[in-house]
């Protein structure tokens, strides 16, 4: 008997996992589903949600041995339609929260556990609480195994501190999951100061100095990028499931570690010379710049290069060259400014330095996008006695929405793929509205029970239509991957789930706070503050 192919069958709101044995045929599959769901075989309508299985509704004479699992993405996806003939007993027993152990109580607590401030560690606490809500990162950390350290490195004191940092971060996440009380991050703070000595600085009286949250985030991702490879990368993007569902090399597009696959954006930078805006300018610049045969002027070809960024920057002061005075009121305006600017670069045709326009666009999207507000900057003080300058903070308010659309910041290739999904979603919404308007008169004549039944039928019909369309979809119609861990119908819209804020006017002081979006929201609780001081409760988000 063969081992079986991992298969997931969706039946209403339930998900059934089983092993499909093609040699047993269609009848054996339906009999097993009848035992698991109570749906009679004669009432079953089984459809494929994975491409390459069968088209339409599964027929009894279909040859299951024709399924080649090596050419399909596992686990296989199926949709079961049909109602059970007998009542199914509840799967879970009602348990009161007072009877649960502390670990289970923490899972159902209305507010997350906080972190104790160990002396100006709010920069660390706020970033950790925001990163805690990223499931892919936590899956990768659970799969992380520190490399063995040799006796010589331990004796010489040259052992890397990176494994200690990541291991203590994983342990800190697990400690927060097991309690509802504030947790002191002692081991992680110690590991941070060992890995990054600049965070161990103290003031004149020996007190720990305030540090920059963005600098801590960037250093933490640098360590994760060097350590979390192989199994960590696969486990992070698959949620710890089978490696068969791991992203393909085309989806990863050069990302070799979890930090780059989860946060990294492949940026396409294009440089164009401003001094070749017309043929007359090019011809006047050099006598060698004229093609006599075609009587056309040669121009400086654009220079295109690719780089990896783990964040976008919202430039609040102005352009990326720090000289433009542009009024930035919204997040998208600041990002657009940071992705363009002017630089001075050598021109091969002019044989001298010239002014070039720099334009950056995203060539690969990540599952998580981090945006930094450029509020801190260094201001020169030529009139001061030491001329050392001073670190300042921009207090200007900048608005942002709950959803971030990256379409305008992508290159043409990514925009083309996103446009297909956006057009399909818009057409589906138009069809839904048209169906609703068409059946408006009949809906007014229905009573409450009939209306509820009709709504369920519409949902089942919509699921069946989607599964049928997917089973009939050809390879040519399949969208290209725009990034690892992103769905095929991704439209380029990211939902805001966490914010790190800085309170205070002093760049070297103040207080950092982490805000994480609540999983279940209502009108009175739009979010939660997940970083707390020692002894203070976790407050509700206040606008």
C-alpha positions as CSV (number, residue, x, y, z in Angstrom):
1,X,0.0,0.0,0.0
2,X,1.4,3.4,-1.0
3,X,2.1,6.1,1.6
4,X,-0.6,8.5,0.4
5,X,-0.6,12.1,-0.8
6,X,-1.2,14.9,1.8
7,X,-4.7,16.4,1.0
8,X,-6.8,19.1,2.6
9,X,-10.6,19.0,2.0
10,X,-12.6,22.1,2.8
11,X,-16.3,21.4,3.8
12,X,-18.1,24.5,4.8
13,X,-16.2,26.1,7.7
14,X,-14.4,22.8,8.5
15,X,-11.0,21.7,7.2
16,X,-10.4,17.9,6.8
17,X,-6.8,16.6,6.5
18,X,-6.3,13.1,5.0
19,X,-3.9,11.0,3.0
20,X,-5.1,10.4,-0.6
21,X,-4.2,6.9,-1.9
22,X,-4.8,7.0,-5.7
23,X,-4.7,3.2,-6.1
24,X,-7.9,2.9,-3.9
25,X,-9.9,4.9,-6.4
26,X,-12.7,7.5,-6.1
27,X,-15.0,5.3,-4.1
28,X,-12.6,4.8,-1.2
29,X,-12.0,8.6,-1.0
30,X,-15.8,9.3,-0.8
31,X,-16.3,6.5,1.8
32,X,-13.6,8.0,4.0
33,X,-15.2,11.5,3.6
34,X,-18.6,10.1,4.5
35,X,-17.1,8.6,7.7
36,X,-15.5,11.9,8.6
37,X,-18.4,14.3,7.7
38,X,-21.6,12.3,7.6
39,X,-22.3,13.4,4.0
40,X,-23.7,10.5,2.0
41,X,-21.7,9.5,-1.0
42,X,-24.7,10.1,-3.4
43,X,-24.9,13.7,-2.2
44,X,-21.3,14.5,-2.5
45,X,-19.9,17.0,-5.0
46,X,-16.1,17.0,-4.8
47,X,-14.2,19.6,-6.7
48,X,-10.5,20.3,-7.1
49,X,-9.0,23.6,-5.9
50,X,-5.5,22.5,-7.0
51,X,-4.6,22.8,-10.7
52,X,-3.9,19.6,-12.5
53,X,-6.2,17.1,-10.7
54,X,-9.5,17.0,-12.6
55,X,-11.9,19.5,-14.2
56,X,-15.3,20.2,-12.7
57,X,-17.0,17.8,-10.3
58,X,-15.2,14.5,-9.6
59,X,-16.8,11.6,-11.4
60,X,-16.9,8.0,-10.1
61,X,-15.1,6.7,-13.2
62,X,-12.1,9.1,-12.8
63,X,-8.7,7.3,-12.8
64,X,-7.1,8.5,-9.6
65,X,-3.8,6.8,-10.6
66,X,-3.4,9.5,-13.3
67,X,-2.5,12.0,-10.5
68,X,1.2,12.7,-10.5
69,X,2.0,14.2,-7.1
70,X,5.6,15.1,-8.2
71,X,4.2,17.7,-10.5
72,X,1.7,19.2,-8.1
73,X,2.0,21.6,-5.1
74,X,1.3,19.8,-1.9
75,X,-0.9,19.5,0.0
76,X,-3.6,18.9,-2.5
77,X,-6.7,21.2,-2.1
78,X,-10.3,20.0,-2.6
79,X,-13.8,21.4,-2.0
80,X,-16.6,19.2,-0.7
81,X,-20.2,20.2,-1.2
82,X,-23.1,18.5,0.5
83,X,-25.0,18.3,3.8
84,X,-24.8,15.6,6.4
85,X,-27.8,13.4,7.1
86,X,-27.1,13.1,10.9
87,X,-26.2,15.6,13.6
88,X,-22.5,15.8,14.4
89,X,-21.6,16.0,18.0
90,X,-19.6,19.1,19.1
91,X,-15.9,18.5,18.7
92,X,-14.8,20.5,21.6
93,X,-16.1,20.4,25.2
94,X,-17.1,23.7,26.9
95,X,-14.3,24.6,29.4
96,X,-14.4,27.7,31.7
97,X,-11.4,29.9,31.7
98,X,-11.0,29.6,35.4
99,X,-10.3,25.9,35.0
100,X,-7.5,26.4,32.5
101,X,-3.8,26.4,33.3
102,X,-1.8,29.7,33.1
103,X,-0.5,28.8,29.6
104,X,-4.0,28.4,28.2
105,X,-5.3,31.5,30.0
106,X,-2.6,33.6,28.3
107,X,-3.9,32.4,24.9
108,X,-7.4,33.7,25.6
109,X,-6.4,36.9,27.6
110,X,-8.0,40.1,26.3
111,X,-4.7,41.9,26.4
112,X,-1.2,40.6,25.6
113,X,1.6,40.2,28.2
114,X,3.9,43.2,28.5
115,X,7.6,43.6,29.0
116,X,9.2,45.2,32.0
117,X,11.3,48.3,31.4
118,X,14.8,47.5,32.7
119,X,16.1,51.0,32.4
120,X,15.6,52.8,29.0
121,X,14.9,49.5,27.3
122,X,11.6,50.8,25.8
123,X,13.2,50.9,22.4
124,X,13.8,47.2,22.6
125,X,10.5,46.3,24.2
126,X,8.4,48.1,21.6
127,X,10.2,46.5,18.6
128,X,10.0,43.0,20.2
129,X,6.3,43.3,20.8
130,X,5.6,44.3,17.2
131,X,7.8,41.5,15.8
132,X,6.1,39.1,18.1
133,X,2.9,39.4,16.1
134,X,4.6,38.2,12.9
135,X,3.8,34.4,12.7
136,X,6.4,33.7,9.9
137,X,9.2,35.0,12.1
138,X,8.1,33.0,15.1
139,X,7.9,29.8,12.9
140,X,11.5,30.4,11.7
141,X,12.8,31.0,15.2
142,X,11.2,27.7,16.4
143,X,13.1,25.9,13.7
144,X,16.4,27.7,14.5
145,X,19.2,25.5,15.8
146,X,22.3,27.3,17.0
147,X,25.5,26.0,15.3
148,X,27.8,24.0,17.6
149,X,30.6,26.1,19.1
150,X,34.1,24.7,19.2
151,X,36.1,24.4,22.4
152,X,38.8,26.6,20.9
153,X,36.4,29.5,20.2
154,X,34.9,29.2,23.7
155,X,38.4,29.3,25.3
156,X,39.5,32.2,23.2
157,X,36.3,34.1,23.7
158,X,35.7,34.4,20.0
159,X,32.4,32.6,19.8
160,X,29.7,34.4,17.9
161,X,27.0,36.2,20.0
162,X,24.4,35.9,17.2
163,X,23.1,32.4,18.2
164,X,22.6,33.6,21.8
165,X,20.7,36.7,20.6
166,X,18.2,34.7,18.4
167,X,17.8,31.9,21.0
168,X,17.0,34.4,23.8
169,X,14.5,36.2,21.5
170,X,12.8,32.8,20.8
171,X,12.7,32.1,24.5
172,X,11.3,35.5,25.3
173,X,8.4,35.0,22.8
174,X,7.6,31.7,24.4
175,X,7.7,33.3,27.9
176,X,5.2,36.0,26.8
177,X,2.9,33.2,25.5
178,X,2.8,31.5,28.8
179,X,1.6,34.3,31.1
180,X,-0.6,37.4,31.3
181,X,1.9,39.2,33.6
182,X,4.7,41.6,32.5
183,X,7.9,39.6,31.7
184,X,11.4,41.0,32.4
185,X,13.5,40.6,29.2
186,X,16.7,40.2,31.2
187,X,18.4,37.5,29.1
188,X,17.5,39.2,25.8
189,X,18.7,42.6,26.9
190,X,22.0,41.1,28.0
191,X,22.4,39.2,24.7
192,X,21.6,42.5,22.8
193,X,24.4,44.4,24.7
194,X,26.8,41.6,24.0
195,X,26.0,41.4,20.3
196,X,25.8,45.2,19.9
197,X,28.1,47.0,22.4
198,X,26.8,50.4,21.4
199,X,23.5,49.6,23.2
200,X,25.4,49.1,26.5
201,X,26.3,52.8,26.7
202,X,25.7,54.5,30.0
203,X,25.2,58.1,31.1
204,X,27.4,60.2,33.4
205,X,25.7,58.7,36.4
206,X,25.9,55.1,35.2
207,X,22.3,54.9,34.0
208,X,21.6,53.1,30.6
209,X,21.2,55.6,27.8
210,X,18.2,55.8,25.5
211,X,18.8,54.1,22.1
212,X,17.2,54.3,18.7
213,X,14.5,51.7,17.9
214,X,15.2,51.7,14.2
215,X,18.9,51.0,14.7
216,X,18.0,48.1,17.0
217,X,15.5,46.7,14.4
218,X,18.1,47.0,11.6
219,X,20.8,45.3,13.7
220,X,18.5,42.5,14.7
221,X,17.6,41.8,11.1
222,X,21.2,41.8,10.1
223,X,21.9,39.0,12.7
224,X,18.8,37.1,11.5
225,X,19.9,37.4,7.9
226,X,23.3,35.8,8.7
227,X,21.9,33.0,10.8
228,X,18.3,32.0,9.7
229,X,18.9,30.1,6.5
230,X,17.9,26.7,5.2
231,X,15.3,25.1,7.6
232,X,14.5,28.5,9.2
233,X,13.7,30.0,5.8
234,X,11.5,27.1,4.8
235,X,9.7,26.8,8.2
236,X,9.1,30.5,8.3
237,X,7.4,30.8,5.0
238,X,5.4,27.6,5.3
239,X,4.4,28.0,8.9
240,X,6.3,24.8,9.8
241,X,4.3,22.7,7.3
242,X,5.7,20.3,4.7
243,X,8.7,21.5,2.8
244,X,6.8,20.6,-0.4
245,X,4.9,23.8,-0.1
246,X,8.0,25.9,0.2
247,X,8.5,28.9,-2.2
248,X,10.2,28.2,-5.4
249,X,13.6,29.8,-6.3
250,X,11.7,32.1,-8.7
251,X,9.5,33.3,-5.9
252,X,12.5,33.8,-3.6
253,X,14.4,35.7,-6.4
254,X,17.7,35.7,-4.6
255,X,16.5,35.8,-1.0
256,X,18.7,33.3,0.9
257,X,17.6,33.8,4.5
258,X,14.4,34.4,6.3
259,X,15.1,38.1,7.0
260,X,15.4,38.9,3.3
261,X,12.5,36.7,2.3
262,X,10.2,38.1,5.0
263,X,11.2,41.8,5.1
264,X,13.5,42.3,2.1
265,X,12.5,44.2,-1.1
266,X,14.4,43.9,-4.3
267,X,14.8,47.5,-5.4
268,X,15.3,48.4,-9.1
269,X,17.3,51.7,-9.3
270,X,17.5,53.6,-12.6
271,X,19.9,56.5,-13.2
272,X,19.2,58.8,-16.2
273,X,21.4,61.7,-17.1
274,X,19.6,65.0,-17.0
275,X,22.0,66.7,-19.4
276,X,20.8,64.6,-22.4
277,X,17.2,65.8,-22.4
278,X,17.3,66.7,-26.1
279,X,19.3,65.9,-29.2
280,X,20.6,69.5,-29.5
281,X,22.1,69.2,-26.0
282,X,23.8,66.0,-26.8
283,X,25.2,67.3,-30.1
284,X,26.5,70.4,-28.5
285,X,28.2,68.5,-25.7
286,X,30.6,66.6,-27.9
287,X,31.3,66.4,-31.5
288,X,31.7,62.6,-31.1
289,X,28.1,62.4,-29.9
290,X,26.6,62.6,-33.5
291,X,25.9,59.6,-35.6
292,X,26.6,61.0,-39.1
293,X,24.9,58.2,-41.0
294,X,21.6,58.4,-39.1
295,X,21.9,62.1,-38.2
296,X,20.7,61.3,-34.7
297,X,22.3,62.2,-31.4
298,X,23.6,59.6,-29.1
299,X,22.4,59.8,-25.5
300,X,23.7,58.4,-22.2
301,X,22.0,55.1,-21.7
302,X,20.2,54.7,-18.4
303,X,22.0,52.7,-15.7
304,X,19.9,50.1,-14.0
305,X,21.0,48.2,-10.9
306,X,19.4,46.1,-8.2
307,X,19.8,46.2,-4.4
308,X,18.1,44.7,-1.3
309,X,16.3,46.9,1.2
310,X,14.6,45.7,4.4
311,X,12.5,48.9,4.8
312,X,11.0,51.8,3.1
313,X,11.7,55.4,4.3
314,X,9.1,58.1,4.6
315,X,11.1,61.3,4.0
316,X,9.4,64.0,6.1
317,X,11.9,66.8,5.5
318,X,11.8,66.9,1.7
319,X,13.6,65.1,-1.2
320,X,16.2,62.4,-0.8
321,X,18.9,64.9,-1.5
322,X,17.9,66.7,1.8
323,X,17.7,70.0,-0.1
324,X,14.2,70.0,-1.5
325,X,11.6,71.8,0.5
326,X,8.4,69.8,-0.1
327,X,5.4,69.8,2.3
328,X,4.8,66.1,3.2
329,X,1.4,65.4,4.7
330,X,0.9,61.7,3.9
331,X,2.9,58.5,4.1
332,X,2.8,57.9,0.3
333,X,4.2,61.4,-0.4
334,X,7.2,60.8,1.8
335,X,7.9,57.4,0.3
336,X,7.7,58.8,-3.2
337,X,10.2,61.5,-2.3
338,X,12.7,59.0,-0.8
339,X,12.6,56.8,-3.9
340,X,13.7,59.7,-6.2
341,X,16.3,62.4,-6.2
342,X,19.3,64.0,-7.9
343,X,22.9,62.8,-7.7
344,X,26.2,63.8,-9.3
345,X,27.8,61.0,-11.3
346,X,30.5,60.7,-14.1
347,X,29.1,60.6,-17.6
348,X,31.0,58.5,-20.1
349,X,29.8,60.5,-23.1
350,X,30.4,63.9,-21.6
351,X,33.6,62.7,-20.0
352,X,32.9,64.7,-16.9
353,X,30.6,64.8,-13.9
354,X,26.9,65.4,-14.6
355,X,23.6,65.6,-12.8
356,X,21.6,62.4,-12.9
357,X,18.0,61.5,-11.7
358,X,17.8,58.5,-9.4
359,X,14.5,56.6,-9.5
360,X,13.8,53.4,-7.4
361,X,11.0,50.9,-7.8
362,X,10.2,47.6,-6.1
363,X,11.1,44.6,-8.2
364,X,10.1,41.9,-5.5
365,X,7.6,42.3,-2.8
366,X,7.9,40.8,0.7
367,X,5.1,39.4,3.0
368,X,5.9,42.2,5.6
369,X,6.8,45.8,4.7
370,X,8.4,48.0,7.3
371,X,8.2,51.8,6.8
372,X,10.5,54.2,8.8
373,X,9.4,57.7,9.4
374,X,12.6,59.8,9.0
375,X,12.0,62.0,12.0
376,X,15.5,62.2,13.4
377,X,18.2,64.1,11.6
378,X,21.6,65.8,12.3
379,X,21.5,69.6,12.2
380,X,24.8,71.4,11.7
381,X,25.5,74.2,14.2
382,X,28.3,76.4,12.6
383,X,27.7,79.2,15.1
384,X,28.3,77.1,18.2
385,X,31.6,76.9,20.0
386,X,32.4,73.3,19.2
387,X,30.6,73.2,15.8
388,X,29.6,69.6,16.6
389,X,26.0,69.9,15.5
390,X,22.9,68.5,17.3
391,X,20.5,65.6,16.8
392,X,17.0,66.9,16.1
393,X,13.5,65.5,15.7
394,X,10.8,66.5,13.2
395,X,7.6,67.0,15.0
396,X,5.4,67.4,11.9
397,X,2.4,65.1,11.8
398,X,2.2,62.7,8.8
399,X,-1.0,60.8,8.1
400,X,-1.3,57.2,7.1
401,X,-4.1,54.7,6.4
402,X,-4.9,51.3,7.7
403,X,-4.1,49.9,4.3
404,X,-1.0,50.6,2.3
405,X,-1.1,50.3,-1.5
406,X,2.4,49.7,-3.0
407,X,1.2,49.6,-6.6
408,X,2.6,53.0,-7.6
409,X,6.0,52.2,-6.1
410,X,6.5,48.9,-8.1
411,X,8.3,48.5,-11.4
412,X,6.3,47.8,-14.6
413,X,6.7,44.0,-14.3
414,X,5.2,43.8,-10.8
415,X,2.5,46.3,-11.7
416,X,1.5,44.2,-14.7
417,X,1.0,41.1,-12.4
418,X,-0.9,43.1,-9.7
419,X,-3.2,44.7,-12.3
420,X,-4.5,41.3,-13.3
421,X,-5.5,40.5,-9.8
422,X,-7.0,44.0,-9.2
423,X,-9.0,43.9,-12.4
424,X,-10.3,40.4,-11.5
425,X,-11.3,41.5,-8.0
426,X,-13.0,44.6,-9.4
427,X,-15.0,42.6,-11.9
428,X,-16.0,40.1,-9.2
429,X,-17.3,42.9,-7.0
430,X,-19.3,44.4,-9.9
431,X,-20.9,41.0,-10.6
432,X,-21.8,40.6,-6.9
433,X,-23.4,44.0,-6.8
434,X,-25.3,43.3,-10.1
435,X,-26.6,40.0,-8.6
436,X,-27.7,41.7,-5.5
437,X,-29.5,44.5,-7.3
438,X,-31.2,41.9,-9.6
439,X,-32.6,39.9,-6.7
440,X,-33.6,42.9,-4.6
441,X,-37.4,42.5,-5.2
442,X,-37.3,38.8,-4.3
443,X,-35.3,39.5,-1.1
444,X,-38.0,41.9,0.1
445,X,-40.6,39.1,0.0
446,X,-38.4,36.7,1.9
447,X,-38.8,36.1,5.7
448,X,-35.8,36.0,8.0
449,X,-35.2,32.2,7.7
450,X,-35.5,32.1,4.0
451,X,-33.1,35.0,3.6
452,X,-30.5,33.3,5.8
453,X,-30.8,30.1,3.8
454,X,-30.5,32.0,0.5
455,X,-27.3,33.6,1.8
456,X,-25.7,30.3,2.6
457,X,-26.7,29.0,-0.8
458,X,-25.0,32.0,-2.4
459,X,-21.8,31.4,-0.4
460,X,-21.7,27.7,-1.5
461,X,-22.4,28.7,-5.1
462,X,-19.6,31.2,-5.0
463,X,-17.1,28.7,-3.5
464,X,-18.1,26.1,-6.2
465,X,-17.7,28.7,-8.9
466,X,-14.3,29.7,-7.6
467,X,-13.1,26.1,-7.4
468,X,-14.5,25.3,-10.8
469,X,-12.7,28.3,-12.3
470,X,-9.4,27.3,-10.6
471,X,-9.6,23.7,-11.9
472,X,-10.2,24.9,-15.4
473,X,-7.5,27.6,-15.2
474,X,-4.6,27.0,-17.7
475,X,-0.9,27.6,-16.9
476,X,-0.9,30.7,-19.2
477,X,-3.5,32.3,-17.0
478,X,-1.6,31.8,-13.8
479,X,-0.1,34.9,-12.3
480,X,3.6,35.2,-11.9
481,X,5.0,35.3,-8.4
482,X,5.6,38.8,-7.1
483,X,7.4,37.6,-3.9
484,X,7.8,34.7,-1.5
485,X,4.9,33.8,0.7
486,X,2.4,36.0,-1.2
487,X,-0.9,34.6,-2.6
488,X,-1.3,34.2,-6.4
489,X,-4.1,36.8,-6.4
490,X,-2.2,39.4,-4.4
491,X,-3.3,43.0,-5.2
492,X,-0.4,44.9,-3.6
493,X,-2.3,46.0,-0.5
494,X,-0.8,45.6,3.0
495,X,-2.8,45.9,6.2
496,X,-1.3,47.9,9.1
497,X,-0.8,45.6,12.1
498,X,1.8,47.3,14.3
499,X,3.4,50.7,15.0
500,X,6.4,51.9,17.0
501,X,6.0,55.5,18.2
502,X,8.4,57.9,20.0
503,X,7.0,60.3,22.6
504,X,9.0,63.4,23.4
505,X,10.8,66.2,21.6
506,X,14.4,65.0,22.5
507,X,15.9,62.6,20.0
508,X,18.2,61.2,22.8
509,X,15.4,60.8,25.3
510,X,11.6,60.4,25.3
511,X,9.8,57.1,25.4
512,X,9.1,54.4,22.8
513,X,5.8,52.6,22.7
514,X,4.7,49.6,20.6
515,X,1.1,49.4,19.3
516,X,-0.2,46.1,18.0
517,X,-3.6,45.6,16.2
518,X,-6.0,43.5,18.2
519,X,-7.0,40.3,16.6
520,X,-10.7,40.8,17.5
521,X,-11.8,44.4,17.4
522,X,-14.9,46.4,18.3
523,X,-15.9,50.0,18.4
524,X,-14.5,50.6,21.9
525,X,-11.2,48.7,21.3
526,X,-9.5,49.6,18.0
527,X,-6.2,48.3,19.2
528,X,-3.9,47.7,22.1
529,X,-0.6,49.1,23.4
530,X,1.6,46.2,23.9
531,X,4.6,47.8,25.5
532,X,4.2,48.7,29.2
533,X,6.4,50.1,31.9
534,X,7.0,48.2,35.1
535,X,3.9,48.0,37.3
536,X,1.6,49.8,34.8
537,X,-1.3,48.0,33.0
538,X,-1.6,47.5,29.2
539,X,-3.8,50.4,28.1
540,X,-6.2,50.7,25.2
541,X,-5.1,52.5,22.1
542,X,-6.1,56.2,22.3
543,X,-6.3,58.4,19.2
